[in-house]
Amino acid sequence: MECDVAEAGSFLAKLRLHVFSARVTLPTELLLPQPPGDALRRAMGPMFRDLAGHEAFQEVFETPKDAVSFHRGSHGLHPFWLQPGLAGREVGPGPYQASMVTCGRLRSELALLLGTSFLRAVMEVLGTGLPELESAEPEALRLNVDDKTQVRLVARTPLVVGHDDRPWCPGVPELGRVVRRGVERLGDLVENEGLERPRVAMPDLTEVERVSGELQGHTDRRFSFVQARYHPIEGLLGEIVVRGPSLPAVVPLLGVLARIGVGQKTSMGYGEVDVSVVE
């Protein structure tokens, strides 16, 4: 299926996404032992296994490579990802919202149990009472832009997009890496739903220029209980404002990435982006 990034929004409905958002108000600042996305995922796993059983736990949290038609490393795609809204270990004081997104491949009964596990994990990790919960089916983020519009892209959590020296976007190299990995992630998710993988052409970003900001390298680490050691995780963090005549073609993809995330380790809360027009 040949298409370009301007058609990216049309694929979002095919993924049958569902968002569970939990909102709490924290009276004081909390210092978590690890970033909130990692902490929530670690708490969710045992809770979900208790509710759904070991076989369902393997299907959702382990996702062995033979369970899907392709794989990245030793595992396939997880049928959910987390959007914790921030990268640091400090949370609060004041209002805080974390979200979990599930895709259509996850059976409805498992999605409900996973949503329950997410809600309980928020309460356990943050030490709060019952959060305010919202459930919705997200649409693509739609922005009206032209060749003079300035667009802001914020990496709320590190974007684990790897290294790529190809000159996709000479003026803003990190944007080229994000767009390239975003094209791959959208294709992976569509294929994972049992649909034909779209062959999305990489857009021409040669005329995009940086107005301000930078997505800088950021090193995080997470503890693996299986291997009993910390693992470094490298990603991009920060925000950029860009403009250029080719932005109207690529903004639909960026609007989709605001829903599905970009890069690896999204089930741990990495890869969360926000896209907006600079007024």
ChimeraX attribute file (.defattr): number of C-alpha atoms within 10 A of each C-alpha:
attribute: neighborCount
match mode: 1-to-1
recipient: residues
	/A:1	7
	/A:2	8
	/A:3	12
	/A:4	16
	/A:5	20
	/A:6	17
	/A:7	14
	/A:8	24
	/A:9	20
	/A:10	13
	/A:11	16
	/A:12	20
	/A:13	13
	/A:14	14
	/A:15	20
	/A:16	16
	/A:17	21
	/A:18	18
	/A:19	21
	/A:20	23
	/A:21	22
	/A:22	21
	/A:23	17
	/A:24	20
	/A:25	16
	/A:26	16
	/A:27	11
	/A:28	10
	/A:29	11
	/A:30	15
	/A:31	14
	/A:32	14
	/A:33	12
	/A:34	17
	/A:35	23
	/A:36	27
	/A:37	27
	/A:38	22
	/A:39	22
	/A:40	28
	/A:41	21
	/A:42	16
	/A:43	17
	/A:44	23
	/A:45	19
	/A:46	16
	/A:47	19
	/A:48	24
	/A:49	19
	/A:50	12
	/A:51	15
	/A:52	15
	/A:53	12
	/A:54	13
	/A:55	10
	/A:56	15
	/A:57	20
	/A:58	13
	/A:59	15
	/A:60	21
	/A:61	19
	/A:62	17
	/A:63	19
	/A:64	16
	/A:65	15
	/A:66	11
	/A:67	14
	/A:68	15
	/A:69	11
	/A:70	14
	/A:71	16
	/A:72	10
	/A:73	7
	/A:74	10
	/A:75	16
	/A:76	19
	/A:77	25
	/A:78	21
	/A:79	22
	/A:80	23
	/A:81	25
	/A:82	29
	/A:83	29
	/A:84	25
	/A:85	20
	/A:86	21
	/A:87	20
	/A:88	16
	/A:89	14
	/A:90	15
	/A:91	19
	/A:92	15
	/A:93	12
	/A:94	11
	/A:95	11
	/A:96	15
	/A:97	17
	/A:98	22
	/A:99	23
	/A:100	24
	/A:101	24
	/A:102	25
	/A:103	23
	/A:104	18
	/A:105	17
	/A:106	19
	/A:107	11
	/A:108	12
	/A:109	10
	/A:110	17
	/A:111	21
	/A:112	14
	/A:113	17
	/A:114	26
	/A:115	23
	/A:116	16
	/A:117	23
	/A:118	26
	/A:119	24
	/A:120	20
	/A:121	22
	/A:122	26
	/A:123	17
	/A:124	15
	/A:125	17
	/A:126	19
	/A:127	11
	/A:128	14
	/A:129	12
	/A:130	13
	/A:131	16
	/A:132	12
	/A:133	15
	/A:134	11
	/A:135	14
	/A:136	11
	/A:137	12
	/A:138	16
	/A:139	16
	/A:140	20
	/A:141	18
	/A:142	15
	/A:143	15
	/A:144	10
	/A:145	16
	/A:146	14
	/A:147	13
	/A:148	12
	/A:149	17
	/A:150	19
	/A:151	22
	/A:152	18
	/A:153	21
	/A:154	19
	/A:155	26
	/A:156	22
	/A:157	26
	/A:158	31
	/A:159	30
	/A:160	24
	/A:161	21
	/A:162	13
	/A:163	10
	/A:164	14
	/A:165	9
	/A:166	10
	/A:167	13
	/A:168	20
	/A:169	19
	/A:170	16
	/A:171	17
	/A:172	22
	/A:173	21
	/A:174	22
	/A:175	21
	/A:176	24
	/A:177	22
	/A:178	24
	/A:179	25
	/A:180	20
	/A:181	22
	/A:182	23
	/A:183	24
	/A:184	17
	/A:185	19
	/A:186	24
	/A:187	19
	/A:188	19
	/A:189	23
	/A:190	18
	/A:191	17
	/A:192	24
	/A:193	18
	/A:194	11
	/A:195	12
	/A:196	11
	/A:197	17
	/A:198	19
	/A:199	14
	/A:200	19
	/A:201	13
	/A:202	15
	/A:203	19
	/A:204	15
	/A:205	23
	/A:206	17
	/A:207	14
	/A:208	21
	/A:209	19
	/A:210	18
	/A:211	16
	/A:212	10
	/A:213	14
	/A:214	19
	/A:215	21
	/A:216	15
	/A:217	14
	/A:218	15
	/A:219	13
	/A:220	15
	/A:221	14
	/A:222	16
	/A:223	13
	/A:224	11
	/A:225	9
	/A:226	6
	/A:227	8
	/A:228	8
	/A:229	10
	/A:230	12
	/A:231	12
	/A:232	10
	/A:233	16
	/A:234	17
	/A:235	23
	/A:236	24
	/A:237	23
	/A:238	18
	/A:239	19
	/A:240	21
	/A:241	20
	/A:242	23
	/A:243	20
	/A:244	19
	/A:245	17
	/A:246	16
	/A:247	24
	/A:248	19
	/A:249	20
	/A:250	19
	/A:251	24
	/A:252	21
	/A:253	23
	/A:254	31
	/A:255	22
	/A:256	25
	/A:257	29
	/A:258	21
	/A:259	20
	/A:260	29
	/A:261	30
	/A:262	29
	/A:263	25
	/A:264	21
	/A:265	21
	/A:266	24
	/A:267	22
	/A:268	21
	/A:269	30
	/A:270	31
	/A:271	30
	/A:272	28
	/A:273	27
	/A:274	18
	/A:275	22
	/A:276	19
	/A:277	14
	/A:278	10
	/A:279	6
